[in-house]
Amino acid sequence: MAGMKRRFRHGAGNAVVVAALCIVSASAFAQNRAAQSGGKPPEQVAGGFEKVKVLPPGGPAPRMADGHVDLTGRWYPNSAGRMLQFAYPVDAALIRQFDPAVTPELQPVFKPGLDPKYRRGGVDSGECEQAGTPNATLTQINQHAPMEMIETPARLTMLYEYPLDVRMIYMNGRQHPKDPDPTFNGDSTAHYEGDTLVIDVIAIDERLRNQGPFTSRVSNPTLPQGESPAGGAGGAGGFGGWYHSDKEHVIERITRTSKNYLTWQITVEDPVVLAKPWQTAPRIWSLADPKDEWGEVFCTLNQEPEENKKIREYEEQQKGK
């Protein structure tokens, strides 16, 4: 249709680094605006960011006809119910998904003498990583893109806007096949434990890299200077991450704590790669406004070698911090 534009991301790495590079300038922008207004918050900011607030709980979580909590909704990995990036002039607390002082998130512990193939780097900046489980959800630690869920008593459908991915979670007592074929989203079963949906995933394609957050402070600007970020699944590939074995087992626990909020916690078990299971903090996601519309976002190869060179140099600088 004439006049319509599709959104493209030129590699997952680029989108994250650009956002990281803008943290300081965004903070300075907000401070300058406040200074110009005599220390008072500006009345209006381009993009309407002065209106961004933490969503209230919104009342109890809705339920389906079978009595279970209904996870249906469009969700953002923050407390604002809308798209946010580190570069936006908003309170960093709106973007932070968990409080490391309350729910710390440790780095994965790898087995001694681990084969280097599991810690090799990911794709180069400017290229696109394969979507899958738990990669699509872990990506939102850095990318902040929305995810939509549509739930019935028989099935949960998950639609990730970026990376573009679709998951079908079948319930009603479905069991894992005895010899499932590996896929990037794996084979999933699910059941409720109280108001928490527990998703059990096996048979994940070994070519999928588990992503983690930044290993430097830019991933969590609310941390004090000199403190390492809680939750750095770090090292390989510049943005943190590792490859898994065919023994990987992923458990996801999704709890809709109120109408406007849910928490999502991921546990990764892999007796070949990990010395012990690695677990994220229960990360917050907030409900989008019903008028918030689905966007079509594709990751494409970045054909700008000079820009990629600058990004790689920045990554190397960050490794030393």
C-alpha positions as CSV (number, residue, x, y, z in Angstrom):
1,M,0.0,0.0,0.0
2,A,1.4,3.4,-1.0
3,G,2.9,5.4,1.8
4,M,3.4,2.5,4.2
5,K,6.9,1.7,5.5
6,R,8.1,-1.5,7.1
7,R,10.4,-1.5,10.0
8,F,13.8,-3.2,9.5
9,R,16.5,-4.0,12.0
10,H,19.9,-4.3,10.6
11,G,21.1,-7.1,12.8
12,A,20.3,-7.6,16.5
13,G,23.7,-6.3,17.5
14,N,23.4,-3.0,15.8
15,A,20.0,-2.2,17.3
16,V,21.3,-2.8,20.8
17,V,24.6,-1.0,20.4
18,V,22.9,2.1,18.9
19,A,20.6,2.2,21.9
20,A,23.5,1.8,24.3
21,L,25.5,4.6,22.6
22,C,22.6,6.9,23.2
23,I,22.2,6.4,26.9
24,V,24.5,9.2,27.9
25,S,23.1,11.6,25.3
26,A,19.5,10.8,26.4
27,S,20.4,11.4,30.1
28,A,22.1,14.7,29.2
29,F,19.1,15.7,27.1
30,A,16.7,15.2,30.0
31,Q,19.0,17.0,32.4
32,N,19.4,20.0,30.0
33,R,15.7,20.2,29.6
34,A,15.2,20.3,33.3
35,A,17.9,22.9,33.7
36,Q,16.3,25.1,31.1
37,S,13.0,25.0,33.0
38,G,14.5,25.9,36.4
39,G,14.8,22.3,37.6
40,K,11.1,21.5,36.8
41,P,10.2,18.7,34.4
42,P,9.6,20.0,30.9
43,E,6.0,20.5,29.9
44,Q,6.4,18.7,26.6
45,V,9.0,16.4,25.1
46,A,9.2,15.2,21.5
47,G,7.6,11.8,21.3
48,G,5.4,12.4,24.4
49,F,7.9,10.8,26.8
50,E,6.9,13.2,29.6
51,K,3.6,11.3,29.7
52,V,5.3,7.9,30.2
53,K,4.5,6.6,33.7
54,V,4.6,3.3,35.5
55,L,1.4,1.4,34.9
56,P,-0.8,0.7,38.0
57,P,-1.7,-2.9,38.7
58,G,-5.0,-2.4,37.1
59,G,-7.0,-4.8,39.2
60,P,-7.0,-8.6,39.3
61,A,-5.9,-10.8,36.3
62,P,-8.7,-11.9,34.0
63,R,-9.6,-15.5,33.8
64,M,-10.7,-18.0,31.2
65,A,-13.8,-20.0,31.3
66,D,-11.9,-22.9,32.9
67,G,-10.9,-20.7,35.8
68,H,-7.2,-20.4,34.9
69,V,-5.6,-16.9,34.5
70,D,-5.8,-15.6,30.9
71,L,-2.5,-14.5,29.6
72,T,-4.0,-13.0,26.4
73,G,-2.6,-9.5,25.6
74,R,0.1,-7.6,24.0
75,W,3.1,-7.2,26.4
76,Y,6.2,-5.1,26.6
77,P,9.3,-6.0,28.7
78,N,9.1,-2.9,30.9
79,S,6.7,-1.1,33.3
80,A,5.2,1.4,30.9
81,G,3.0,-0.7,28.6
82,R,4.6,0.8,25.5
83,M,7.8,0.6,23.4
84,L,10.8,2.0,25.3
85,Q,14.6,2.1,24.6
86,F,17.5,3.1,26.8
87,A,18.0,6.1,24.5
88,Y,14.5,7.5,25.3
89,P,14.4,10.4,27.9
90,V,12.5,8.5,30.5
91,D,13.3,7.3,34.0
92,A,15.5,4.2,33.7
93,A,13.4,2.4,36.3
94,L,10.6,2.2,33.7
95,I,12.8,0.1,31.5
96,R,14.4,-2.1,34.2
97,Q,12.7,-5.5,34.3
98,F,13.8,-6.5,37.8
99,D,15.5,-5.2,40.9
100,P,18.8,-7.0,41.3
101,A,18.9,-6.2,45.0
102,V,15.6,-8.1,45.4
103,T,15.8,-10.8,42.8
104,P,19.4,-11.2,41.8
105,E,20.2,-12.9,38.5
106,L,23.5,-14.7,38.3
107,Q,25.7,-15.5,35.3
108,P,25.6,-19.0,34.0
109,V,28.3,-21.4,35.4
110,F,29.8,-23.5,32.6
111,K,31.4,-26.9,33.2
112,P,35.2,-27.0,33.6
113,G,37.0,-28.0,30.4
114,L,34.0,-27.1,28.3
115,D,34.4,-27.6,24.5
116,P,35.1,-24.1,23.0
117,K,32.4,-24.7,20.4
118,Y,29.8,-24.0,23.0
119,R,31.3,-20.6,23.9
120,R,32.2,-19.5,20.3
121,G,31.0,-16.1,19.2
122,G,27.6,-15.5,17.7
123,V,26.9,-13.8,14.4
124,D,28.8,-10.7,13.6
125,S,27.2,-7.3,14.2
126,G,25.0,-6.5,11.2
127,E,23.8,-10.1,10.8
128,C,20.6,-11.7,12.1
129,E,20.5,-14.4,14.7
130,Q,17.9,-17.2,14.4
131,A,14.8,-16.8,16.5
132,G,13.8,-19.6,18.8
133,T,13.3,-20.7,22.4
134,P,14.5,-19.3,24.8
135,N,16.4,-16.9,22.5
136,A,13.3,-14.9,21.4
137,T,12.4,-14.1,25.0
138,L,16.0,-13.6,26.2
139,T,16.5,-11.1,23.3
140,Q,14.0,-8.8,25.0
141,I,16.5,-8.2,27.8
142,N,18.2,-5.9,25.3
143,Q,15.8,-5.3,22.4
144,H,12.6,-4.3,24.4
145,A,10.3,-5.4,21.6
146,P,6.7,-6.5,22.3
147,M,5.3,-10.0,22.4
148,E,1.6,-11.0,22.0
149,M,-0.2,-13.9,23.6
150,I,-3.5,-15.4,22.7
151,E,-4.7,-18.1,25.1
152,T,-7.5,-20.7,25.1
153,P,-7.8,-23.7,27.5
154,A,-6.3,-25.8,24.7
155,R,-3.5,-23.7,23.3
156,L,-1.3,-20.7,23.9
157,T,-0.1,-18.8,20.9
158,M,3.0,-16.5,21.3
159,L,3.8,-13.9,18.6
160,Y,7.1,-12.1,18.9
161,E,7.3,-8.9,17.0
162,Y,11.1,-9.0,17.0
163,P,12.7,-11.3,16.4
164,L,9.8,-12.4,14.2
165,D,8.7,-15.7,15.7
166,V,5.6,-17.7,16.4
167,R,5.2,-20.4,19.1
168,M,2.3,-22.8,19.7
169,I,2.1,-24.2,23.2
170,Y,-0.4,-27.1,23.4
171,M,-1.9,-27.9,26.8
172,N,-4.7,-30.4,27.8
173,G,-2.2,-32.9,29.1
174,R,-0.1,-33.2,26.0
175,Q,3.2,-35.1,26.6
176,H,6.5,-34.8,24.8
177,P,7.0,-37.3,22.0
178,K,9.5,-40.1,22.8
179,D,11.8,-39.0,20.0
180,P,11.0,-35.5,18.9
181,D,12.6,-33.8,15.9
182,P,14.7,-30.8,16.9
183,T,13.3,-27.4,16.0
184,F,14.3,-23.9,16.9
185,N,11.4,-23.5,19.2
186,G,11.6,-27.1,20.5
187,D,8.8,-29.3,21.6
188,S,6.6,-27.7,24.3
189,T,4.2,-28.9,26.9
190,A,2.4,-26.8,29.5
191,H,0.4,-27.0,32.6
192,Y,-0.8,-24.6,35.4
193,E,0.6,-24.6,38.9
194,G,-1.9,-22.3,40.6
195,D,-1.8,-19.1,38.6
196,T,1.5,-19.8,37.0
197,L,1.8,-21.4,33.6
198,V,4.8,-23.8,33.5
199,I,6.1,-24.5,30.0
200,D,8.5,-27.4,29.5
201,V,10.6,-27.4,26.4
202,I,13.0,-30.0,24.9
203,A,14.4,-30.9,21.5
204,I,15.8,-27.4,20.7
205,D,18.0,-27.2,17.6
206,E,21.6,-26.9,18.6
207,R,22.3,-24.2,16.1
208,L,20.3,-21.8,18.2
209,R,22.5,-19.6,20.5
210,N,21.1,-18.7,23.9
211,Q,21.4,-14.9,24.2
212,G,22.0,-13.0,27.4
213,P,22.2,-9.3,28.4
214,F,25.2,-7.0,28.0
215,T,28.2,-7.8,30.1
216,S,28.8,-4.1,30.7
217,R,27.0,-1.6,32.8
218,V,25.1,-0.1,29.8
219,S,22.5,-2.9,30.1
220,N,21.4,-1.6,33.5
221,P,22.1,2.1,33.9
222,T,20.5,2.1,37.3
223,L,23.4,0.2,38.8
224,P,25.9,2.1,40.9
225,Q,29.2,2.9,39.3
226,G,31.7,0.1,39.5
227,E,29.1,-2.6,40.1
228,S,28.7,-5.4,37.6
229,P,25.3,-5.9,36.1
230,A,23.2,-8.6,37.6
231,G,22.1,-11.1,35.0
232,G,25.1,-11.0,32.6
233,A,24.9,-14.2,30.6
234,G,28.1,-12.9,29.2
235,G,31.1,-13.5,27.2
236,A,30.7,-15.0,23.8
237,G,29.6,-12.9,20.9
238,G,30.0,-9.5,22.5
239,F,26.5,-9.5,23.9
240,G,26.7,-12.6,26.0
241,G,25.5,-16.0,25.1
242,W,26.4,-19.6,24.5
243,Y,25.4,-22.6,22.4
244,H,23.7,-25.6,23.9
245,S,23.8,-29.4,23.6
246,D,21.0,-31.7,22.6
247,K,20.4,-32.3,26.3
248,E,19.1,-28.7,26.9
249,H,15.9,-28.4,28.8
250,V,14.1,-25.1,29.2
251,I,11.4,-24.4,31.8
252,E,9.4,-21.1,31.6
253,R,7.2,-19.9,34.4
254,I,4.7,-17.1,33.4
255,T,2.6,-15.6,36.2
256,R,0.0,-12.8,35.4
257,T,0.2,-11.0,38.8
258,S,-2.5,-8.4,37.9
259,K,-4.4,-7.1,34.9
260,N,-1.5,-5.0,33.8
261,Y,1.5,-7.1,34.7
262,L,3.0,-10.5,34.4
263,T,6.4,-12.0,35.3
264,W,8.4,-14.4,33.1
265,Q,11.2,-16.5,34.5
266,I,13.3,-18.9,32.5
267,T,15.4,-21.8,33.7
268,V,17.9,-23.5,31.4
269,E,19.3,-26.9,32.2
270,D,22.1,-28.5,30.2
271,P,24.2,-31.2,31.8
272,V,26.7,-31.1,29.0
273,V,27.3,-27.3,29.0
274,L,26.2,-25.9,32.4
275,A,27.6,-26.9,35.8
276,K,24.2,-26.1,37.3
277,P,20.9,-24.7,35.9
278,W,20.9,-21.1,35.0
279,Q,17.9,-19.0,35.9
280,T,16.7,-15.5,35.0
281,A,15.1,-13.2,37.6
282,P,11.3,-13.1,37.3
283,R,11.3,-10.3,34.7
284,I,8.4,-7.8,34.5
285,W,6.2,-7.4,31.3
286,S,3.4,-4.8,31.1
287,L,0.2,-4.8,29.2
288,A,-0.1,-2.6,26.2
289,D,-3.0,-0.2,25.4
290,P,-5.7,-2.0,23.4
291,K,-5.1,0.5,20.6
292,D,-1.4,-0.4,20.4
293,E,-1.0,-2.1,17.0
294,W,1.1,-5.0,15.8
295,G,4.1,-4.0,13.7
296,E,6.0,-6.0,11.1
297,V,9.7,-6.0,11.9
298,F,12.3,-7.9,9.9
299,C,16.0,-8.3,10.6
300,T,18.1,-7.8,7.4
301,L,21.8,-8.0,6.7
302,N,23.6,-4.7,7.3
303,Q,25.6,-3.6,4.2
304,E,27.5,-0.8,6.0
305,P,30.9,-2.2,6.7
306,E,32.3,1.0,8.1
307,E,29.5,1.3,10.6
308,N,30.0,-2.4,11.6
309,K,33.7,-1.7,12.2
310,K,32.8,1.1,14.6
311,I,30.4,-1.1,16.4
312,R,33.0,-3.9,16.8
313,E,35.5,-1.4,18.1
314,Y,32.9,-0.2,20.7
315,E,32.2,-3.8,21.7
316,E,35.9,-4.4,22.3
317,Q,36.1,-1.3,24.5
318,Q,33.1,-2.5,26.5
319,K,34.7,-5.9,27.1
320,G,37.4,-4.1,29.0
321,K,35.1,-2.3,31.4
